[in-house]
Amino acid sequence: MTTDREELRELAETVERLHRETVKIAELTKVLAAALASLNAIEQLGDDAQLANVDLQNILQKQQQTLQAMSNISKMLNDTAQSVIRKIGG
């Protein structure tokens, strides 16, 4: 037969175990929150990298267009010069 004193001791032990478990849960919650923050940061880096990639593609496209325009101007200047030379010589 258990006495009141034994029941109180068992209750105190149970409360102590529950307290330790609560502390563990709080610590795990902090670890999970930190992990989630890290994951969010990694996802943001991925988004930033994608945006940078799009920007780079746009820059390369503009560079290609500029190079094509310069090539067209060069060809026109060459054709004009050859036409003038033919008229002078011919």
Buried (B, 14 or more C-beta within 10 A) or exposed (E): EEEEEEEEEEEEEEEEEEEEEEEEEEEEEEEEEEEEEEEEEEEEEEEEEEEEEEEEEEEEEEEEEEEEEEEEEEEEEEEEEEEEEEEEEE
